[in-house]
């Protein structure tokens, strides 16, 4: 495990300009996606952990929505293209298939988007999320929904079919996500699972359609299909 203080938040070169445009819209309209909307409900000066932080776009948007947050990113990989807008308080290079390298009850909010489907030990991961949350802490977990298995493959890695990504292990339903949360220690009344529609993508749909045909980038295809077919499942979990 490697730790770096004040590591820059990263962004991938591909689609950089569109990602930057999306930052501005998400900040103005955070209610269009649940994991941004919940940022309004966490305590002042809260510690936010993004597991599988990738290029840092969630943490960057969180920093724009709430200036008071302490931001921590964890990922198994680092990204080379950095931006000089906002610094993470801490970056941790670690594997999510093992015990999380954080103290018990040290996080106010844990965010994890499209990581669970890659893990060999999902039950351990959800239990670890429960362990590091403070009492009354909140977790948001999002993952591909099982119907992605039945979508056509377009022969591109990371496409809309679940197994277009060779690192995917298993998809989830609302019920399987709920049961994992119960097994981890979250109580029934503190679990809310749902189809994680991204309403921002509805607004973005005409532009995404144009960009997909112009560039062939699969990220635009996912933006087109995700809100229409409810391709992801999400959950908000509160620790008693």
Secondary structure, 3 states (H helix, E strand, C coil): CEEEECCEEECCCCCHHHHHHHHHHHHHCHHHCHHHHHHHHCCCCCEEEEECCCCCHHHHHHHHHCCCCEEEEEECCCCCCEEEEEECCEEEECCCCCCCCCCCCCEEEEEEECCHHHCCCHHHHHHHHHHHEEEEEEEEEEEEEHHHHHCCCCCCCCCCCHHHCCCCCCCECHHHHHHHHHHHCCCHHHEEEEECCCHHHHHHHHHHHHHHHHHCCHHHHHHHHHHHHCCEEEEEEECC
